[in-house]
Each structure stands twice: as C-alpha cells, then as structure tokens.
Amino acid sequence: MPLPDDVRDYHRKLAPEDREICDLLAAEIDRGLPEATAKVWHAHPVWFLDGNPIVGYDRLKDAVRLMFWSGQSFDAAGLAPSGSFEAAEVRYRSADEIDVDALGAWLSAAREIQWDYEHIRTNRGLVKRTEF
C-alpha cells in the first residue's frame, strides 16, 4: 500500500541516511501489517489497527527510534522498555542495522498482543490488554 501523503512528507524532510532507515521500516511495516492504517500522529508516523496505535518511528537526536506500543509484552528479544506503560523500542543509526527477520517477528506479535491505548483517557490513564 502506498504511504499516505503526511508520512511521505515526514520522510521527505529527513536527511538521506534517516530517510533510508524510515523507508525500509515503512516497507516492512506495510508488509507485516497490511491491514494497518498509517498516519502522522503526534508528529511522527504511526500504524494503527482498529484505531489502536501499534508501531511507529521517529527521528531522535542520535538515531531513528522504532516503537511498539505493546512491545514489553512480546516474547521476542531485541526490544528495550520505553516509558511507563507497555511500550518497547529499538534504535537504528543506519539501515544496515535493521534485522528484517526480527522486525517481522515483532510485527507478528504486535498483531496478536495489544494493550488498549485508544481508550486510555476513558480508562482513567490505565492501559488494559485487549482480547482477540
């Protein structure tokens, strides 16, 4: 699926080496989660399943951070905890660092394991595990 205009605009503003990382991440995310909807959300690209944020990336000072909103619950190596909820991340400084097999496993886990961030406000700041 082609990237939405706002995600393409995000990529266009990046330095070439960062754009290479983000282009590869976007292609692999689209391949792994073809049913997901992408958009720029809180200033960076995020993919959603049924309105719930699943995975996204953003350019930090020294790397591109790939974040899975429910990643701390995955039974897969390579992700570090991020923040105070269930998110986990990995950071890349070049496209060569991206292990597409590991990324594919994380994307598969992301489809099956989700915490409900879409309703965090109505749940009084708590995230609850969704059931499929």
C-alpha positions, 0 to 999 in steps of 0.5 A: 500500500502506498504511504499516505501523503503526511508520512511521505512528507515526514520522510521527505524532510529527513536527511538521506541516511534517516530517510533510508532507515524510515523507508525500509521500516515503512516497507516492512511495516506495510508488509507485516501489517497490511491491514494497518492504517498509517498516519502522522500522529503526534508528529511522527508516523504511526500504524494503527489497527482498529484505531489502536496505535501499534508501531511507529518511528521517529527521528531522535537526536542520535538515531531513528527510534522504532516503537511498539506500543505493546512491545514489553509484552512480546516474547521476542528479544531485541526490544528495550522498555520505553516509558511507563506503560507497555511500550518497547523500542529499538534504535537504528543509526543506519539501515544496515542495522535493521534485522528484517527477520526480527522486525517481522517477528515483532510485527507478528506479535504486535498483531496478536498482543495489544494493550488498549491505548485508544481508550486510555483517557476513558480508562482513567490513564490505565492501559488494559490488554485487549482480547482477540 
